[in-house]
Amino acid sequence: MCEYINAIGKKCKDVGLRFGYHNHSQEFQKVEGTTMLDGFLAKTDPENVFFEMDVYWAVMAGVSPVEYMKKYPGRFPMLHIKDKYEIGQSGMVGFKPIFRNMKTAGTESFTCIEVEDRSFESSREKVLDSLRLSKRYMEQFVI
């Protein structure tokens, strides 16, 4: 798989594109004594493949996003910042340490304001309220 990902990344690089990999919780399962994500990080060329860590799915897998940021400095130019509910509301994800370690991770940008586990009544106002709540929480981290 790593050879395949590297080859795709190289082809993308050759035409001026960047190729990245976004994790979910299953990449933290162990295979042959290491996690799949550790294997991908160790066996892919940083020149060809970047990683966008989904911090919520890392936490759901029982690992610390910050530990991965420190273990693989510079390998996470993108982060997917999300929570089970609105960002910062579940208390599950330690966002402050994540944001403090973005430089170590090599983070250039992040995507956020995705609600993982909330059922809306298709009400535009409820969706907007959810977005506002996430936005208010994120405003404390404006860099």
N, CA, C and O atoms as a GROMACS GRO file, in nm:
protein
  572
    1MET      N    1   0.082  -0.119   0.000
    1MET     CA    2   0.000   0.000   0.000
    1MET      C    3   0.087   0.126   0.000
    1MET      O    4   0.058   0.222  -0.071
    2CYS      N    5   0.194   0.124   0.081
    2CYS     CA    6   0.281   0.242   0.087
    2CYS      C    7   0.348   0.269  -0.047
    2CYS      O    8   0.362   0.385  -0.088
    3GLU      N    9   0.390   0.163  -0.115
    3GLU     CA   10   0.450   0.182  -0.248
    3GLU      C   11   0.348   0.246  -0.343
    3GLU      O   12   0.382   0.335  -0.420
    4TYR      N   13   0.224   0.201  -0.336
    4TYR     CA   14   0.117   0.254  -0.420
    4TYR      C   15   0.092   0.402  -0.388
    4TYR      O   16   0.082   0.485  -0.478
    5ILE      N   17   0.081   0.434  -0.258
    5ILE     CA   18   0.058   0.573  -0.216
    5ILE      C   19   0.175   0.662  -0.261
    5ILE      O   20   0.153   0.773  -0.309
    6ASN      N   21   0.298   0.612  -0.244
    6ASN     CA   22   0.414   0.689  -0.288
    6ASN      C   23   0.410   0.714  -0.439
    6ASN      O   24   0.440   0.825  -0.484
    7ALA      N   25   0.372   0.612  -0.516
    7ALA     CA   26   0.366   0.626  -0.662
    7ALA      C   27   0.261   0.730  -0.703
    7ALA      O   28   0.285   0.813  -0.791
    8ILE      N   29   0.146   0.725  -0.638
    8ILE     CA   30   0.042   0.825  -0.668
    8ILE      C   31   0.093   0.965  -0.631
    8ILE      O   32   0.077   1.059  -0.708
    9GLY      N   33   0.153   0.976  -0.514
    9GLY     CA   34   0.206   1.104  -0.469
    9GLY      C   35   0.310   1.160  -0.565
    9GLY      O   36   0.311   1.279  -0.593
   10LYS      N   37   0.396   1.073  -0.616
   10LYS     CA   38   0.500   1.115  -0.712
   10LYS      C   39   0.436   1.165  -0.841
   10LYS      O   40   0.476   1.269  -0.894
   11LYS      N   41   0.338   1.092  -0.891
   11LYS     CA   42   0.269   1.136  -1.014
   11LYS      C   43   0.202   1.271  -0.993
   11LYS      O   44   0.207   1.358  -1.081
   12CYS      N   45   0.139   1.289  -0.879
   12CYS     CA   46   0.076   1.417  -0.848
   12CYS      C   47   0.180   1.529  -0.843
   12CYS      O   48   0.160   1.636  -0.901
   13LYS      N   49   0.289   1.503  -0.773
   13LYS     CA   50   0.396   1.604  -0.761
   13LYS      C   51   0.450   1.643  -0.898
   13LYS      O   52   0.478   1.760  -0.924
   14ASP      N   53   0.464   1.544  -0.986
   14ASP     CA   54   0.519   1.570  -1.120
   14ASP      C   55   0.433   1.664  -1.202
   14ASP      O   56   0.482   1.728  -1.295
   15VAL      N   57   0.304   1.673  -1.169
   15VAL     CA   58   0.215   1.764  -1.243
   15VAL      C   59   0.172   1.884  -1.157
   15VAL      O   60   0.076   1.954  -1.191
   16GLY      N   61   0.244   1.906  -1.046
   16GLY     CA   62   0.219   2.024  -0.964
   16GLY      C   63   0.109   2.013  -0.861
   16GLY      O   64   0.060   2.114  -0.811
   17LEU      N   65   0.069   1.891  -0.828
   17LEU     CA   66  -0.034   1.869  -0.726
   17LEU      C   67   0.029   1.808  -0.601
   17LEU      O   68   0.138   1.751  -0.607
   18ARG      N   69  -0.041   1.820  -0.489
   18ARG     CA   70   0.001   1.755  -0.366
   18ARG      C   71  -0.096   1.642  -0.335
   18ARG      O   72  -0.217   1.657  -0.352
   19PHE      N   73  -0.044   1.530  -0.290
   19PHE     CA   74  -0.126   1.414  -0.257
   19PHE      C   75  -0.121   1.392  -0.107
   19PHE      O   76  -0.013   1.384  -0.048
   20GLY      N   77  -0.238   1.383  -0.045
   20GLY     CA   78  -0.243   1.365   0.099
   20GLY      C   79  -0.332   1.248   0.139
   20GLY      O   80  -0.415   1.201   0.063
   21TYR      N   81  -0.310   1.205   0.261
   21TYR     CA   82  -0.386   1.095   0.318
   21TYR      C   83  -0.456   1.144   0.444
   21TYR      O   84  -0.394   1.206   0.530
   22HIS      N   85  -0.584   1.116   0.453
   22HIS     CA   86  -0.668   1.155   0.568
   22HIS      C   87  -0.706   1.028   0.645
   22HIS      O   88  -0.759   0.934   0.587
   23ASN      N   89  -0.678   1.028   0.774
   23ASN     CA   90  -0.706   0.909   0.855
   23ASN      C   91  -0.847   0.907   0.912
   23ASN      O   92  -0.916   1.009   0.921
   24HIS      N   93  -0.887   0.787   0.951
   24HIS     CA   94  -1.004   0.764   1.035
   24HIS      C   95  -0.954   0.678   1.150
   24HIS      O   96  -0.833   0.665   1.166
   25SER      N   97  -1.038   0.619   1.229
   25SER     CA   98  -0.990   0.544   1.346
   25SER      C   99  -0.921   0.414   1.310
   25SER      O  100  -0.831   0.371   1.382
   26GLN      N  101  -0.958   0.350   1.199
   26GLN     CA  102  -0.901   0.219   1.166
   26GLN      C  103  -0.752   0.225   1.136
   26GLN      O  104  -0.684   0.122   1.147
   27GLU      N  105  -0.698   0.339   1.098
   27GLU     CA  106  -0.555   0.348   1.071
   27GLU      C  107  -0.470   0.337   1.198
   27GLU      O  108  -0.348   0.325   1.191
   28PHE      N  109  -0.534   0.341   1.314
   28PHE     CA  110  -0.462   0.327   1.440
   28PHE      C  111  -0.466   0.184   1.492
   28PHE      O  112  -0.416   0.156   1.602
   29GLN      N  113  -0.524   0.092   1.416
   29GLN     CA  114  -0.521  -0.049   1.452
   29GLN      C  115  -0.382  -0.104   1.424
   29GLN      O  116  -0.312  -0.060   1.333
   30LYS      N  117  -0.343  -0.202   1.504
   30LYS     CA  118  -0.209  -0.261   1.488
   30LYS      C  119  -0.209  -0.368   1.379
   30LYS      O  120  -0.300  -0.451   1.369
   31VAL      N  121  -0.103  -0.364   1.299
   31VAL     CA  122  -0.077  -0.465   1.197
   31VAL      C  123   0.072  -0.495   1.205
   31VAL      O  124   0.155  -0.405   1.192
   32GLU      N  125   0.105  -0.618   1.226
   32GLU     CA  126   0.245  -0.660   1.235
   32GLU      C  127   0.324  -0.576   1.335
   32GLU      O  128   0.437  -0.535   1.308
   33GLY      N  129   0.263  -0.550   1.453
   33GLY     CA  130   0.333  -0.484   1.561
   33GLY      C  131   0.335  -0.331   1.557
   33GLY      O  132   0.394  -0.269   1.646
   34THR      N  133   0.274  -0.271   1.459
   34THR     CA  134   0.269  -0.125   1.451
   34THR      C  135   0.132  -0.083   1.399
   34THR      O  136   0.059  -0.164   1.342
   35THR      N  137   0.098   0.043   1.418
   35THR     CA  138  -0.030   0.087   1.363
   35THR      C  139  -0.014   0.110   1.213
   35THR      O  140   0.096   0.132   1.163
   36MET      N  141  -0.126   0.103   1.143
   36MET     CA  142  -0.123   0.130   0.999
   36MET      C  143  -0.071   0.270   0.972
   36MET      O  144   0.007   0.291   0.879
   37LEU      N  145  -0.114   0.368   1.053
   37LEU     CA  146  -0.070   0.505   1.030
   37LEU      C  147   0.080   0.519   1.052
   37LEU      O  148   0.148   0.588   0.976
   38ASP      N  149   0.133   0.455   1.157
   38ASP     CA  150   0.278   0.457   1.177
   38ASP      C  151   0.350   0.398   1.055
   38ASP      O  152   0.452   0.451   1.011
   39GLY      N  153   0.296   0.289   1.003
   39GLY     CA  154   0.356   0.228   0.883
   39GLY      C  155   0.352   0.322   0.764
   39GLY      O  156   0.452   0.337   0.693
   40PHE      N  157   0.238   0.387   0.743
   40PHE     CA  158   0.228   0.483   0.632
   40PHE      C  159   0.327   0.598   0.649
   40PHE      O  160   0.394   0.638   0.554
   41LEU      N  161   0.334   0.651   0.771
   41LEU     CA  162   0.425   0.764   0.796
   41LEU      C  163   0.571   0.724   0.779
   41LEU      O  164   0.651   0.802   0.727
   42ALA      N  165   0.606   0.603   0.821
   42ALA     CA  166   0.745   0.557   0.813
   42ALA      C  167   0.786   0.520   0.670
   42ALA      O  168   0.903   0.534   0.633
   43LYS      N  169   0.691   0.474   0.592
   43LYS     CA  170   0.727   0.417   0.461
   43LYS      C  171   0.681   0.500   0.342
   43LYS      O  172   0.684   0.453   0.228
   44THR      N  173   0.638   0.623   0.368
   44THR     CA  174   0.604   0.711   0.255
   44THR      C  175   0.701   0.829   0.254
   44THR      O  176   0.752   0.871   0.357
   45ASP      N  177   0.724   0.880   0.135
   45ASP     CA  178   0.818   0.990   0.115
   45ASP      C  179   0.747   1.122   0.142
   45ASP      O  180   0.650   1.155   0.075
   46PRO      N  181   0.796   1.199   0.240
   46PRO     CA  182   0.732   1.329   0.271
   46PRO      C  183   0.729   1.425   0.152
   46PRO      O  184   0.647   1.517   0.149
   47GLU      N  185   0.817   1.403   0.055
   47GLU     CA  186   0.816   1.486  -0.065
   47GLU      C  187   0.696   1.455  -0.154
   47GLU      O  188   0.655   1.538  -0.236
   48ASN      N  189   0.639   1.336  -0.139
   48ASN     CA  190   0.530   1.292  -0.226
   48ASN      C  191   0.396   1.278  -0.156
   48ASN      O  192   0.291   1.288  -0.220
   49VAL      N  193   0.398   1.254  -0.026
   49VAL     CA  194   0.274   1.225   0.046
   49VAL      C  195   0.268   1.309   0.174
   49VAL      O  196   0.361   1.305   0.255
   50PHE      N  197   0.159   1.384   0.190
   50PHE     CA  198   0.139   1.453   0.318
   50PHE      C  199   0.022   1.388   0.390
   50PHE      O  200  -0.056   1.314   0.330
   51PHE      N  201   0.010   1.418   0.517
   51PHE     CA  202  -0.097   1.360   0.598
   51PHE      C  203  -0.182   1.471   0.659
   51PHE      O  204  -0.131   1.570   0.710
   52GLU      N  205  -0.312   1.451   0.653
   52GLU     CA  206  -0.409   1.537   0.720
   52GLU      C  207  -0.465   1.454   0.835
   52GLU      O  208  -0.546   1.364   0.814
   53MET      N  209  -0.421   1.485   0.957
   53MET     CA  210  -0.469   1.410   1.071
   53MET      C  211  -0.609   1.457   1.110
   53MET      O  212  -0.632   1.576   1.131
   54ASP      N  213  -0.700   1.363   1.119
   54ASP     CA  214  -0.832   1.390   1.172
   54ASP      C  215  -0.823   1.367   1.323
   54ASP      O  216  -0.819   1.254   1.370
   55VAL      N  217  -0.820   1.477   1.398
   55VAL     CA  218  -0.794   1.468   1.542
   55VAL      C  219  -0.906   1.394   1.616
   55VAL      O  220  -0.881   1.324   1.714
   56TYR      N  221  -1.028   1.409   1.568
   56TYR     CA  222  -1.140   1.340   1.632
   56TYR      C  223  -1.124   1.188   1.621
   56TYR      O  224  -1.140   1.116   1.720
   57TRP      N  225  -1.093   1.139   1.501
   57TRP     CA  226  -1.080   0.996   1.481
   57TRP      C  227  -0.958   0.940   1.553
   57TRP      O  228  -0.959   0.824   1.595
   58ALA      N  229  -0.853   1.020   1.569
   58ALA     CA  230  -0.738   0.976   1.649
   58ALA      C  231  -0.782   0.953   1.794
   58ALA      O  232  -0.752   0.850   1.854
   59VAL      N  233  -0.853   1.051   1.849
   59VAL     CA  234  -0.902   1.039   1.987
   59VAL      C  235  -0.996   0.920   2.000
   59VAL      O  236  -0.988   0.846   2.098
   60MET      N  237  -1.084   0.901   1.904
   60MET     CA  238  -1.178   0.788   1.909
   60MET      C  239  -1.104   0.654   1.906
   60MET      O  240  -1.153   0.554   1.958
   61ALA      N  241  -0.985   0.652   1.845
   61ALA     CA  242  -0.905   0.529   1.841
   61ALA      C  243  -0.823   0.511   1.968
   61ALA      O  244  -0.754   0.410   1.984
   62GLY      N  245  -0.829   0.610   2.058
   62GLY     CA  246  -0.757   0.600   2.184
   62GLY      C  247  -0.613   0.647   2.179
   62GLY      O  248  -0.533   0.611   2.266
   63VAL      N  249  -0.579   0.728   2.078
   63VAL     CA  250  -0.443   0.781   2.071
   63VAL      C  251  -0.445   0.933   2.084
   63VAL      O  252  -0.548   0.997   2.064
   64SER      N  253  -0.331   0.988   2.118
   64SER     CA  254  -0.318   1.132   2.136
   64SER      C  255  -0.272   1.197   2.005
   64SER      O  256  -0.164   1.164   1.955
   65PRO      N  257  -0.351   1.288   1.951
   65PRO     CA  258  -0.305   1.360   1.831
   65PRO      C  259  -0.172   1.432   1.858
   65PRO      O  260  -0.085   1.436   1.770
   66VAL      N  261  -0.156   1.487   1.977
   66VAL     CA  262  -0.033   1.560   2.009
   66VAL      C  263   0.088   1.467   2.009
   66VAL      O  264   0.195   1.505   1.961
   67GLU      N  265   0.073   1.346   2.061
   67GLU     CA  266   0.184   1.251   2.058
   67GLU      C  267   0.226   1.221   1.915
   67GLU      O  268   0.345   1.209   1.887
   68TYR      N  269   0.130   1.207   1.824
   68TYR     CA  270   0.163   1.184   1.683
   68TYR      C  271   0.229   1.307   1.621
   68TYR      O  272   0.321   1.294   1.539
   69MET      N  273   0.183   1.424   1.659
   69MET     CA  274   0.244   1.547   1.607
   69MET      C  275   0.390   1.556   1.649
   69MET      O  276   0.475   1.600   1.571
   70LYS      N  277   0.419   1.513   1.772
   70LYS     CA  278   0.557   1.518   1.822
   70LYS      C  279   0.641   1.403   1.766
   70LYS      O  280   0.760   1.420   1.740
   71LYS      N  281   0.580   1.288   1.749
   71LYS     CA  282   0.652   1.170   1.698
   71LYS      C  283   0.691   1.187   1.552
   71LYS      O  284   0.795   1.137   1.509
   72TYR      N  285   0.606   1.258   1.475
   72TYR     CA  286   0.631   1.278   1.332
   72TYR      C  287   0.627   1.427   1.299
   72TYR      O  288   0.537   1.473   1.228
   73PRO      N  289   0.724   1.503   1.349
   73PRO     CA  290   0.722   1.648   1.325
   73PRO      C  291   0.727   1.680   1.176
   73PRO      O  292   0.801   1.618   1.099
   74GLY      N  293   0.648   1.777   1.140
   74GLY     CA  294   0.645   1.822   1.001
   74GLY      C  295   0.562   1.739   0.906
   74GLY      O  296   0.548   1.776   0.790
   75ARG      N  297   0.505   1.629   0.951
   75ARG     CA  298   0.432   1.539   0.860
   75ARG      C  299   0.283   1.570   0.848
   75ARG      O  300   0.213   1.505   0.770
   76PHE      N  301   0.233   1.666   0.924
   76PHE     CA  302   0.089   1.694   0.922
   76PHE      C  303   0.063   1.839   0.880
   76PHE      O  304   0.022   1.921   0.963
   77PRO      N  305   0.084   1.872   0.754
   77PRO     CA  306   0.060   2.010   0.710
   77PRO      C  307  -0.089   2.048   0.714
   77PRO      O  308  -0.124   2.166   0.706
   78MET      N  309  -0.174   1.948   0.727
   78MET     CA  310  -0.318   1.975   0.742
   78MET      C  311  -0.370   1.897   0.861
   78MET      O  312  -0.329   1.784   0.888
   79LEU      N  313  -0.462   1.960   0.933
   79LEU     CA  314  -0.534   1.892   1.040
   79LEU      C  315  -0.683   1.904   1.011
   79LEU      O  316  -0.729   2.006   0.959
   80HIS      N  317  -0.757   1.801   1.045
   80HIS     CA  318  -0.903   1.808   1.038
   80HIS      C  319  -0.950   1.824   1.181
   80HIS      O  320  -0.946   1.731   1.261
   81ILE      N  321  -0.996   1.944   1.213
   81ILE     CA  322  -1.038   1.979   1.347
   81ILE      C  323  -1.189   1.957   1.356
   81ILE      O  324  -1.267   2.032   1.297
   82LYS      N  325  -1.227   1.855   1.429
   82LYS     CA  326  -1.370   1.832   1.450
   82LYS      C  327  -1.389   1.763   1.583
   82LYS      O  328  -1.294   1.723   1.649
   83ASP      N  329  -1.514   1.750   1.620
   83ASP     CA  330  -1.551   1.694   1.748
   83ASP      C  331  -1.675   1.607   1.725
   83ASP      O  332  -1.730   1.604   1.616
   84LYS      N  333  -1.716   1.538   1.828
   84LYS     CA  334  -1.836   1.455   1.814
   84LYS      C  335  -1.958   1.543   1.787
   84LYS      O  336  -2.041   1.512   1.701
   85TYR      N  337  -1.967   1.650   1.861
   85TYR     CA  338  -2.075   1.746   1.839
   85TYR      C  339  -2.011   1.873   1.786
   85TYR      O  340  -1.916   1.866   1.708
   86GLU      N  341  -2.059   1.986   1.826
   86GLU     CA  342  -1.996   2.110   1.785
   86GLU      C  343  -1.855   2.114   1.843
   86GLU      O  344  -1.830   2.056   1.949
   87ILE      N  345  -1.764   2.180   1.776
   87ILE     CA  346  -1.624   2.182   1.816
   87ILE      C  347  -1.611   2.237   1.959
   87ILE      O  348  -1.660   2.345   1.991
   88GLY      N  349  -1.542   2.159   2.042
   88GLY     CA  350  -1.516   2.198   2.179
   88GLY      C  351  -1.625   2.162   2.277
   88GLY      O  352  -1.611   2.191   2.396
   89GLN      N  353  -1.732   2.101   2.232
   89GLN     CA  354  -1.846   2.077   2.320
   89GLN      C  355  -1.847   1.940   2.387
   89GLN      O  356  -1.910   1.924   2.491
   90SER      N  357  -1.779   1.842   2.330
   90SER     CA  358  -1.785   1.708   2.389
   90SER      C  359  -1.690   1.692   2.507
   90SER      O  360  -1.712   1.608   2.594
   91GLY      N  361  -1.584   1.771   2.510
   91GLY     CA  362  -1.482   1.756   2.613
   91GLY      C  363  -1.389   1.638   2.588
   91GLY      O  364  -1.304   1.608   2.672
   92MET      N  365  -1.404   1.572   2.475
   92MET     CA  366  -1.323   1.454   2.443
   92MET      C  367  -1.189   1.490   2.381
   92MET      O  368  -1.088   1.422   2.406
   93VAL      N  369  -1.186   1.594   2.301
   93VAL     CA  370  -1.068   1.628   2.222
   93VAL      C  371  -0.997   1.746   2.289
   93VAL      O  372  -1.058   1.850   2.316
   94GLY      N  373  -0.870   1.731   2.316
   94GLY     CA  374  -0.793   1.838   2.380
   94GLY      C  375  -0.742   1.937   2.275
   94GLY      O  376  -0.629   1.926   2.228
   95PHE      N  377  -0.827   2.032   2.239
   95PHE     CA  378  -0.791   2.123   2.130
   95PHE      C  379  -0.677   2.218   2.165
   95PHE      O  380  -0.595   2.250   2.078
   96LYS      N  381  -0.670   2.265   2.289
   96LYS     CA  382  -0.565   2.361   2.325
   96LYS      C  383  -0.426   2.303   2.299
   96LYS      O  384  -0.345   2.369   2.233
   97PRO      N  385  -0.393   2.182   2.348
   97PRO     CA  386  -0.260   2.127   2.318
   97PRO      C  387  -0.239   2.101   2.168
   97PRO      O  388  -0.128   2.114   2.118
   98ILE      N  389  -0.346   2.065   2.100
   98ILE     CA  390  -0.334   2.043   1.955
   98ILE      C  391  -0.292   2.172   1.887
   98ILE      O  392  -0.199   2.172   1.806
   99PHE      N  393  -0.359   2.282   1.919
   99PHE     CA  394  -0.325   2.409   1.856
   99PHE      C  395  -0.187   2.458   1.898
   99PHE      O  396  -0.117   2.522   1.818
  100ARG      N  397  -0.147   2.430   2.021
  100ARG     CA  398  -0.013   2.470   2.066
  100ARG      C  399   0.096   2.393   1.992
  100ARG      O  400   0.209   2.442   1.983
  101ASN      N  401   0.066   2.276   1.939
  101ASN     CA  402   0.166   2.192   1.873
  101ASN      C  403   0.156   2.193   1.721
  101ASN      O  404   0.220   2.111   1.655
  102MET      N  405   0.078   2.282   1.666
  102MET     CA  406   0.065   2.287   1.520
  102MET      C  407   0.198   2.316   1.451
  102MET      O  408   0.226   2.259   1.345
  103LYS      N  409   0.278   2.401   1.507
  103LYS     CA  410   0.408   2.433   1.446
  103LYS      C  411   0.496   2.308   1.440
  103LYS      O  412   0.558   2.280   1.338
  104THR      N  413   0.501   2.232   1.550
  104THR     CA  414   0.577   2.107   1.553
  104THR      C  415   0.528   2.011   1.446
  104THR      O  416   0.608   1.946   1.379
  105ALA      N  417   0.397   2.004   1.430
  105ALA     CA  418   0.337   1.913   1.332
  105ALA      C  419   0.361   1.957   1.189
  105ALA      O  420   0.343   1.879   1.096
  106GLY      N  421   0.402   2.082   1.171
  106GLY     CA  422   0.420   2.136   1.036
  106GLY      C  423   0.290   2.182   0.974
  106GLY      O  424   0.279   2.197   0.853
  107THR      N  425   0.190   2.206   1.058
  107THR     CA  426   0.056   2.239   1.010
  107THR      C  427   0.053   2.376   0.945
  107THR      O  428   0.092   2.476   1.004
  108GLU      N  429   0.005   2.377   0.821
  108GLU     CA  430  -0.010   2.500   0.744
  108GLU      C  431  -0.155   2.547   0.741
  108GLU      O  432  -0.183   2.666   0.730
  109SER      N  433  -0.247   2.451   0.752
  109SER     CA  434  -0.390   2.485   0.748
  109SER      C  435  -0.470   2.374   0.814
  109SER      O  436  -0.420   2.265   0.841
  110PHE      N  437  -0.596   2.406   0.840
  110PHE     CA  438  -0.684   2.304   0.895
  110PHE      C  439  -0.824   2.323   0.842
  110PHE      O  440  -0.864   2.433   0.803
  111THR      N  441  -0.898   2.215   0.841
  111THR     CA  442  -1.039   2.219   0.806
  111THR      C  443  -1.116   2.193   0.934
  111THR      O  444  -1.071   2.117   1.020
  112CYS      N  445  -1.230   2.255   0.946
  112CYS     CA  446  -1.307   2.234   1.069
  112CYS      C  447  -1.454   2.264   1.047
  112CYS      O  448  -1.501   2.286   0.936
  113ILE      N  449  -1.522   2.263   1.158
  113ILE     CA  450  -1.666   2.283   1.168
  113ILE      C  451  -1.741   2.177   1.088
  113ILE      O  452  -1.816   2.205   0.994
  114GLU      N  453  -1.716   2.054   1.132
  114GLU     CA  454  -1.794   1.940   1.086
  114GLU      C  455  -1.853   1.878   1.211
  114GLU      O  456  -1.782   1.855   1.308
  115VAL      N  457  -1.979   1.851   1.209
  115VAL     CA  458  -2.045   1.789   1.322
  115VAL      C  459  -2.058   1.640   1.290
  115VAL      O  460  -2.125   1.602   1.194
  116GLU      N  461  -1.993   1.558   1.371
  116GLU     CA  462  -1.987   1.415   1.344
  116GLU      C  463  -2.115   1.342   1.382
  116GLU      O  464  -2.161   1.255   1.309
  117ASP      N  465  -2.174   1.376   1.495
  117ASP     CA  466  -2.281   1.293   1.549
  117ASP      C  467  -2.395   1.380   1.603
  117ASP      O  468  -2.420   1.382   1.724
  118ARG      N  469  -2.461   1.449   1.518
  118ARG     CA  470  -2.573   1.534   1.559
  118ARG      C  471  -2.683   1.516   1.455
  118ARG      O  472  -2.657   1.527   1.335
  119SER      N  473  -2.801   1.490   1.499
  119SER     CA  474  -2.911   1.478   1.403
  119SER      C  475  -2.993   1.607   1.407
  119SER      O  476  -3.047   1.644   1.511
  120PHE      N  477  -2.999   1.671   1.296
  120PHE     CA  478  -3.077   1.794   1.284
  120PHE      C  479  -3.215   1.762   1.228
  120PHE      O  480  -3.234   1.662   1.158
  121GLU      N  481  -3.308   1.845   1.261
  121GLU     CA  482  -3.444   1.828   1.211
  121GLU      C  483  -3.458   1.899   1.077
  121GLU      O  484  -3.565   1.950   1.044
  122SER      N  485  -3.348   1.901   1.001
  122SER     CA  486  -3.345   1.971   0.872
  122SER      C  487  -3.382   2.118   0.887
  122SER      O  488  -3.430   2.181   0.792
  123SER      N  489  -3.360   2.171   1.004
  123SER     CA  490  -3.389   2.310   1.029
  123SER      C  491  -3.265   2.393   1.000
  123SER      O  492  -3.158   2.372   1.058
  124ARG      N  493  -3.280   2.486   0.910
  124ARG     CA  494  -3.169   2.576   0.874
  124ARG      C  495  -3.117   2.647   0.998
  124ARG      O  496  -2.996   2.664   1.013
  125GLU      N  497  -3.205   2.688   1.085
  125GLU     CA  498  -3.166   2.762   1.205
  125GLU      C  499  -3.085   2.674   1.301
  125GLU      O  500  -2.988   2.722   1.361
  126LYS      N  501  -3.122   2.547   1.316
  126LYS     CA  502  -3.046   2.458   1.404
  126LYS      C  503  -2.906   2.433   1.348
  126LYS      O  504  -2.809   2.426   1.424
  127VAL      N  505  -2.895   2.419   1.218
  127VAL     CA  506  -2.763   2.402   1.157
  127VAL      C  507  -2.680   2.527   1.178
  127VAL      O  508  -2.562   2.518   1.213
  128LEU      N  509  -2.738   2.644   1.156
  128LEU     CA  510  -2.665   2.769   1.177
  128LEU      C  511  -2.625   2.787   1.323
  128LEU      O  512  -2.515   2.836   1.351
  129ASP      N  513  -2.713   2.749   1.417
  129ASP     CA  514  -2.678   2.756   1.560
  129ASP      C  515  -2.557   2.668   1.590
  129ASP      O  516  -2.468   2.706   1.666
  130SER      N  517  -2.554   2.549   1.531
  130SER     CA  518  -2.442   2.458   1.550
  130SER      C  519  -2.313   2.519   1.497
  130SER      O  520  -2.209   2.512   1.563
  131LEU      N  521  -2.319   2.578   1.380
  131LEU     CA  522  -2.201   2.642   1.321
  131LEU      C  523  -2.154   2.759   1.407
  131LEU      O  524  -2.034   2.779   1.426
  132ARG      N  525  -2.247   2.836   1.458
  132ARG     CA  526  -2.212   2.950   1.543
  132ARG      C  527  -2.141   2.904   1.671
  132ARG      O  528  -2.043   2.966   1.714
  133LEU      N  529  -2.191   2.797   1.731
  133LEU     CA  530  -2.131   2.745   1.853
  133LEU      C  531  -1.986   2.701   1.827
  133LEU      O  532  -1.897   2.730   1.906
  134SER      N  533  -1.964   2.631   1.718
  134SER     CA  534  -1.828   2.589   1.681
  134SER      C  535  -1.740   2.710   1.654
  134SER      O  536  -1.625   2.715   1.696
  135LYS      N  537  -1.794   2.807   1.584
  135LYS     CA  538  -1.718   2.928   1.550
  135LYS      C  539  -1.676   3.002   1.677
  135LYS      O  540  -1.561   3.045   1.688
  136ARG      N  541  -1.766   3.017   1.771
  136ARG     CA  542  -1.733   3.086   1.897
  136ARG      C  543  -1.620   3.015   1.969
  136ARG      O  544  -1.528   3.079   2.021
  137TYR      N  545  -1.626   2.883   1.973
  137TYR     CA  546  -1.519   2.808   2.040
  137TYR      C  547  -1.386   2.829   1.968
  137TYR      O  548  -1.283   2.850   2.032
  138MET      N  549  -1.387   2.824   1.836
  138MET     CA  550  -1.264   2.837   1.758
  138MET      C  551  -1.204   2.977   1.764
  138MET      O  552  -1.083   2.992   1.746
  139GLU      N  553  -1.284   3.076   1.790
  139GLU     CA  554  -1.232   3.214   1.792
  139GLU      C  555  -1.123   3.234   1.898
  139GLU      O  556  -1.040   3.323   1.883
  140GLN      N  557  -1.122   3.153   2.003
  140GLN     CA  558  -1.018   3.167   2.105
  140GLN      C  559  -0.882   3.122   2.054
  140GLN      O  560  -0.780   3.152   2.116
  141PHE      N  561  -0.879   3.050   1.942
  141PHE     CA  562  -0.754   2.997   1.888
  141PHE      C  563  -0.705   3.071   1.764
  141PHE      O  564  -0.607   3.028   1.702
  142VAL      N  565  -0.769   3.179   1.728
  142VAL     CA  566  -0.728   3.251   1.609
  142VAL      C  567  -0.580   3.285   1.621
  142VAL      O  568  -0.534   3.344   1.720
  143ILE      N  569  -0.508   3.247   1.520
  143ILE     CA  570  -0.362   3.261   1.522
  143ILE      C  571  -0.321   3.393   1.457
  143ILE      O  572  -0.202   3.423   1.448
   0.00000   0.00000   0.00000
